[in-house]
Protein backbone atom coordinates (compact mmCIF):
# COMPACT_ATOMS: atom_id res chain seq x y z
CA UNK A 1 0.00 0.00 0.00
CA UNK A 2 1.20 3.53 -0.78
CA UNK A 3 0.86 5.50 2.46
CA UNK A 4 1.38 9.22 2.96
CA UNK A 5 2.11 10.19 6.57
CA UNK A 6 2.17 13.74 7.89
CA UNK A 7 3.75 15.04 11.07
CA UNK A 8 6.82 12.83 10.57
CA UNK A 9 8.82 14.74 13.16
CA UNK A 10 6.53 13.60 15.96
CA UNK A 11 6.45 10.49 18.14
CA UNK A 12 3.25 9.04 16.69
CA UNK A 13 4.10 9.58 13.03
CA UNK A 14 7.50 7.96 13.53
CA UNK A 15 5.77 4.94 15.06
CA UNK A 16 3.35 4.79 12.13
CA UNK A 17 6.18 5.02 9.59
CA UNK A 18 8.12 2.25 11.34
CA UNK A 19 5.05 0.01 11.47
CA UNK A 20 4.25 0.59 7.80
CA UNK A 21 7.86 0.02 6.73
CA UNK A 22 7.92 -3.28 8.64
CA UNK A 23 4.87 -4.37 6.63
CA UNK A 24 6.72 -3.38 3.44
CA UNK A 25 4.30 -0.59 2.60
CA UNK A 26 5.57 2.20 0.37
CA UNK A 27 5.87 5.05 2.83
CA UNK A 28 5.99 8.78 2.11
CA UNK A 29 6.60 10.46 5.49
CA UNK A 30 6.56 14.26 5.60
CA UNK A 31 7.49 16.70 8.32
CA UNK A 32 6.84 20.43 8.17
CA UNK A 33 9.98 21.01 6.07
CA UNK A 34 8.94 18.72 3.24
CA UNK A 35 5.20 19.48 3.40
CA UNK A 36 3.56 22.62 4.72
CA UNK A 37 0.05 21.26 5.31
CA UNK A 38 -1.35 24.79 5.43
CA UNK A 39 -0.24 25.46 1.82
CA UNK A 40 -2.93 24.35 -0.61
CA UNK A 41 -0.62 24.29 -3.63
CA UNK A 42 2.06 22.36 -1.75
CA UNK A 43 -0.45 19.77 -0.59
CA UNK A 44 -1.79 19.39 -4.13
CA UNK A 45 1.68 18.92 -5.60
CA UNK A 46 2.64 16.24 -3.05
CA UNK A 47 -0.55 14.28 -3.68
CA UNK A 48 -0.11 14.50 -7.46
CA UNK A 49 3.49 13.31 -7.21
CA UNK A 50 3.08 10.49 -4.68
CA UNK A 51 -0.45 9.26 -5.50
CA UNK A 52 -1.12 7.68 -2.08
CA UNK A 53 -3.71 5.00 -1.51
CA UNK A 54 -4.20 6.11 2.07
CA UNK A 55 -3.25 9.15 4.12
CA UNK A 56 -2.56 9.07 7.86
CA UNK A 57 -2.52 12.58 9.26
CA UNK A 58 -0.50 12.85 12.47
CA UNK A 59 0.37 16.52 12.00
CA UNK A 60 -0.99 18.99 14.52
CA UNK A 61 -0.09 21.94 16.69
CA UNK A 62 -0.34 20.28 20.10
CA UNK A 63 0.94 23.11 22.29
CA UNK A 64 -2.30 23.51 24.24
CA UNK A 65 -1.34 26.79 25.88
CA UNK A 66 0.17 28.10 22.65
CA UNK A 67 -3.12 27.41 20.89
CA UNK A 68 -4.99 29.30 23.59
CA UNK A 69 -2.78 32.33 23.07
CA UNK A 70 -2.86 32.12 19.25
CA UNK A 71 -6.19 30.56 18.23
CA UNK A 72 -5.86 31.78 14.64
CA UNK A 73 -2.75 29.65 14.14
CA UNK A 74 -4.42 26.76 15.98
CA UNK A 75 -7.33 26.72 13.55
CA UNK A 76 -5.02 27.18 10.56
CA UNK A 77 -3.00 24.06 11.44
CA UNK A 78 -5.52 21.87 13.25
CA UNK A 79 -8.61 22.67 11.18
CA UNK A 80 -8.11 24.28 7.76
CA UNK A 81 -5.01 22.20 6.96
CA UNK A 82 -6.87 18.99 7.81
CA UNK A 83 -9.51 20.00 5.30
CA UNK A 84 -6.80 20.53 2.66
CA UNK A 85 -5.36 17.07 3.33
CA UNK A 86 -8.82 15.51 3.17
CA UNK A 87 -9.43 17.23 -0.16
CA UNK A 88 -6.14 15.91 -1.47
CA UNK A 89 -7.05 12.40 -0.38
CA UNK A 90 -10.46 12.65 -2.05
CA UNK A 91 -8.99 13.76 -5.38
CA UNK A 92 -6.36 11.01 -5.18
CA UNK A 93 -8.99 8.38 -4.42
CA UNK A 94 -7.29 7.63 -1.10
CA UNK A 95 -8.74 6.85 2.29
CA UNK A 96 -8.05 9.48 4.95
CA UNK A 97 -7.24 8.78 8.60
CA UNK A 98 -6.79 11.80 10.84
CA UNK A 99 -5.78 11.80 14.48
CA UNK A 100 -7.82 13.88 16.90
CA UNK A 101 -7.82 14.29 20.65
CA UNK A 102 -9.59 13.67 23.94
CA UNK A 103 -9.57 17.46 24.36
CA UNK A 104 -12.71 17.68 22.22
CA UNK A 105 -14.47 16.87 25.52
CA UNK A 106 -14.70 19.29 28.44
CA UNK A 107 -13.95 16.60 31.02
CA UNK A 108 -16.91 17.37 33.24
CA UNK A 109 -18.67 14.01 33.09
CA UNK A 110 -17.88 10.88 35.07
CA UNK A 111 -16.78 7.59 33.52
CA UNK A 112 -15.61 7.03 29.97
CA UNK A 113 -16.36 9.20 26.95
CA UNK A 114 -17.72 7.30 23.94
CA UNK A 115 -18.97 8.32 20.52
CA UNK A 116 -22.41 8.84 22.06
CA UNK A 117 -21.13 11.83 24.02
CA UNK A 118 -21.35 15.26 22.43
CA UNK A 119 -17.99 17.01 22.11
CA UNK A 120 -17.75 20.21 24.16
CA UNK A 121 -14.18 21.49 23.93
CA UNK A 122 -13.11 23.93 26.62
CA UNK A 123 -9.94 25.20 24.92
CA UNK A 124 -8.85 26.64 21.59
CA UNK A 125 -6.81 23.49 20.99
CA UNK A 126 -9.83 21.22 21.52
CA UNK A 127 -12.06 23.48 19.44
CA UNK A 128 -9.57 23.56 16.56
CA UNK A 129 -9.19 19.78 16.58
CA UNK A 130 -12.97 19.29 16.60
CA UNK A 131 -13.33 21.66 13.65
CA UNK A 132 -10.63 19.65 11.88
CA UNK A 133 -12.65 16.47 12.42
CA UNK A 134 -15.73 18.08 10.94
CA UNK A 135 -13.96 19.62 7.97
CA UNK A 136 -12.38 16.29 7.09
CA UNK A 137 -15.69 14.44 7.27
CA UNK A 138 -17.44 17.11 5.21
CA UNK A 139 -14.67 17.09 2.59
CA UNK A 140 -13.88 13.40 2.13
CA UNK A 141 -16.44 10.60 2.53
CA UNK A 142 -13.69 8.07 3.27
CA UNK A 143 -12.60 9.82 6.47
CA UNK A 144 -11.70 7.95 9.64
CA UNK A 145 -11.36 10.15 12.72
CA UNK A 146 -9.32 8.64 15.54
CA UNK A 147 -9.56 10.34 18.91
CA UNK A 148 -6.82 9.45 21.35
CA UNK A 149 -4.99 10.91 24.31
CA UNK A 150 -2.30 10.55 26.95
CA UNK A 151 0.27 9.37 24.41
CA UNK A 152 3.59 7.92 25.50
CA UNK A 153 6.32 6.05 23.68
CA UNK A 154 9.83 6.17 22.21
CA UNK A 155 11.03 9.64 21.34
CA UNK A 156 8.21 11.42 23.14
CA UNK A 157 8.89 14.61 25.09
CA UNK A 158 5.81 14.86 27.28
CA UNK A 159 5.56 13.86 30.95
CA UNK A 160 4.14 10.40 30.20
CA UNK A 161 6.89 9.59 27.70
CA UNK A 162 9.76 10.80 29.90
CA UNK A 163 8.61 9.55 33.32
CA UNK A 164 10.56 6.27 33.15
CA UNK A 165 13.77 7.95 32.03
CA UNK A 166 13.48 10.60 34.72
CA UNK A 167 12.76 7.97 37.38
CA UNK A 168 15.90 6.05 36.37
CA UNK A 169 17.90 9.25 36.80
CA UNK A 170 16.48 9.56 40.32
CA UNK A 171 14.67 12.81 39.60
CA UNK A 172 11.73 13.89 41.70
CA UNK A 173 8.51 13.75 39.70
CA UNK A 174 5.74 16.32 40.01
CA UNK A 175 2.45 14.82 38.84
CA UNK A 176 -1.16 15.95 38.80
CA UNK A 177 -3.43 14.01 41.15
CA UNK A 178 -6.86 15.23 39.98
CA UNK A 179 -6.82 14.79 36.18
CA UNK A 180 -7.63 11.40 34.68
CA UNK A 181 -7.19 9.79 31.26
CA UNK A 182 -6.47 6.53 29.46
CA UNK A 183 -2.77 6.14 28.56
CA UNK A 184 -2.02 5.19 24.95
CA UNK A 185 1.21 3.62 23.71
CA UNK A 186 2.26 5.18 20.40
CA UNK A 187 3.33 1.90 18.68
CA UNK A 188 -0.01 0.28 19.61
CA UNK A 189 -1.92 3.27 18.29
CA UNK A 190 0.18 3.26 15.12
CA UNK A 191 -0.75 -0.35 14.40
CA UNK A 192 -4.42 0.43 14.95
CA UNK A 193 -4.28 3.43 12.61
CA UNK A 194 -2.98 1.15 9.86
CA UNK A 195 -5.71 -1.41 10.58
CA UNK A 196 -8.36 1.29 10.30
CA UNK A 197 -6.83 2.53 7.05
CA UNK A 198 -7.08 -1.00 5.62
CA UNK A 199 -10.65 -1.49 6.84
CA UNK A 200 -11.64 1.79 5.16
CA UNK A 201 -14.81 2.11 7.26
CA UNK A 202 -15.50 5.81 7.82
CA UNK A 203 -16.47 6.97 11.27
CA UNK A 204 -15.19 8.27 14.59
CA UNK A 205 -13.12 5.85 16.66
CA UNK A 206 -11.75 6.21 20.17
CA UNK A 207 -8.39 4.44 20.36
CA UNK A 208 -6.61 4.10 23.70
CA UNK A 209 -4.99 1.23 25.54
CA UNK A 210 -7.27 -0.93 27.68
CA UNK A 211 -7.60 -0.56 31.42
CA UNK A 212 -9.14 1.78 33.92
CA UNK A 213 -8.28 5.41 33.64
CA UNK A 214 -5.58 6.82 35.89
CA UNK A 215 -4.29 10.15 37.10
CA UNK A 216 -0.89 11.49 36.10
CA UNK A 217 0.31 10.67 39.60
CA UNK A 218 -0.87 7.06 39.31
CA UNK A 219 0.84 6.76 35.94
CA UNK A 220 4.01 8.16 37.48
CA UNK A 221 3.92 5.55 40.23
CA UNK A 222 3.51 2.79 37.64
CA UNK A 223 6.40 4.24 35.62
CA UNK A 224 8.65 4.28 38.68
CA UNK A 225 7.72 0.67 39.41
CA UNK A 226 8.55 -0.64 35.92
CA UNK A 227 11.72 1.47 35.76
CA UNK A 228 13.26 -0.46 38.62
CA UNK A 229 14.22 2.80 40.30
CA UNK A 230 14.06 3.13 44.06
CA UNK A 231 13.70 6.11 46.32
CA UNK A 232 12.05 8.29 43.66
CA UNK A 233 9.85 10.96 45.18
CA UNK A 234 6.53 11.76 43.51
CA UNK A 235 5.07 15.11 44.47
CA UNK A 236 1.33 15.27 43.92
CA UNK A 237 -0.07 18.60 42.73
CA UNK A 238 -3.53 19.90 41.89
CA UNK A 239 -4.21 20.83 38.28
CA UNK A 240 -5.42 24.33 39.19
CA UNK A 241 -2.16 25.04 41.00
CA UNK A 242 -0.34 25.15 37.67
CA UNK A 243 -2.37 28.20 36.54
CA UNK A 244 -1.88 27.46 32.84
CA UNK A 245 -3.50 29.64 30.12
CA UNK A 246 -5.66 26.87 28.64
CA UNK A 247 -8.16 24.77 30.56
CA UNK A 248 -7.67 21.01 30.50
CA UNK A 249 -10.31 18.29 30.92
CA UNK A 250 -10.24 16.78 34.40
CA UNK A 251 -11.56 13.52 33.03
CA UNK A 252 -10.75 12.50 29.45
CA UNK A 253 -10.99 8.73 29.77
CA UNK A 254 -12.27 7.23 26.53
CA UNK A 255 -13.80 4.00 25.30
CA UNK A 256 -14.78 2.95 21.75
CA UNK A 257 -18.19 1.63 20.78
CA UNK A 258 -17.22 0.78 17.19
CA UNK A 259 -13.89 -1.05 17.21
CA UNK A 260 -15.09 -4.47 18.32
CA UNK A 261 -18.19 -4.12 16.13
CA UNK A 262 -15.92 -3.99 13.07
CA UNK A 263 -13.74 -6.87 14.25
CA UNK A 264 -10.97 -5.03 16.07
CA UNK A 265 -9.84 -6.34 19.44
CA UNK A 266 -9.10 -3.92 22.29
CA UNK A 267 -5.52 -2.75 22.57
CA UNK A 268 -3.53 -4.37 25.38
CA UNK A 269 -3.74 -2.94 28.87
CA UNK A 270 -1.75 0.27 29.26
CA UNK A 271 0.29 -1.24 32.11
CA UNK A 272 1.44 -4.05 29.81
CA UNK A 273 2.33 -1.47 27.17
CA UNK A 274 4.21 0.58 29.77
CA UNK A 275 6.25 -2.49 30.70
CA UNK A 276 7.08 -3.06 27.02
CA UNK A 277 8.18 0.56 26.75
CA UNK A 278 10.39 0.20 29.84
CA UNK A 279 11.99 -2.93 28.35
CA UNK A 280 13.29 -0.87 25.42
CA UNK A 281 15.85 0.52 27.83
Secondary structure as GFF3:
##gff-version 3
##sequence-region A 1 281
A	DSSP	beta_strand	2	6	.	.	.	ID=ss1
A	DSSP	alpha_helix	11	22	.	.	.	ID=ss2
A	DSSP	beta_strand	26	30	.	.	.	ID=ss3
A	DSSP	alpha_helix	40	50	.	.	.	ID=ss4
A	DSSP	beta_strand	54	57	.	.	.	ID=ss5
A	DSSP	alpha_helix	64	69	.	.	.	ID=ss6
A	DSSP	alpha_helix	71	75	.	.	.	ID=ss7
A	DSSP	pi_helix	76	80	.	.	.	ID=ss8
A	DSSP	alpha_helix	81	92	.	.	.	ID=ss9
A	DSSP	beta_strand	95	101	.	.	.	ID=ss10
A	DSSP	three_ten_helix	102	104	.	.	.	ID=ss11
A	DSSP	alpha_helix	124	139	.	.	.	ID=ss12
A	DSSP	beta_strand	143	148	.	.	.	ID=ss13
A	DSSP	beta_strand	151	152	.	.	.	ID=ss14
A	DSSP	alpha_helix	159	168	.	.	.	ID=ss15
A	DSSP	beta_strand	173	176	.	.	.	ID=ss16
A	DSSP	beta_strand	180	181	.	.	.	ID=ss17
A	DSSP	beta_strand	184	185	.	.	.	ID=ss18
A	DSSP	alpha_helix	186	199	.	.	.	ID=ss19
A	DSSP	beta_strand	203	206	.	.	.	ID=ss20
A	DSSP	beta_strand	209	210	.	.	.	ID=ss21
A	DSSP	beta_strand	214	215	.	.	.	ID=ss22
A	DSSP	alpha_helix	216	227	.	.	.	ID=ss23
A	DSSP	beta_strand	234	237	.	.	.	ID=ss24
A	DSSP	three_ten_helix	239	242	.	.	.	ID=ss25
A	DSSP	three_ten_helix	260	262	.	.	.	ID=ss26
A	DSSP	beta_strand	267	269	.	.	.	ID=ss27
A	DSSP	alpha_helix	270	279	.	.	.	ID=ss28
###
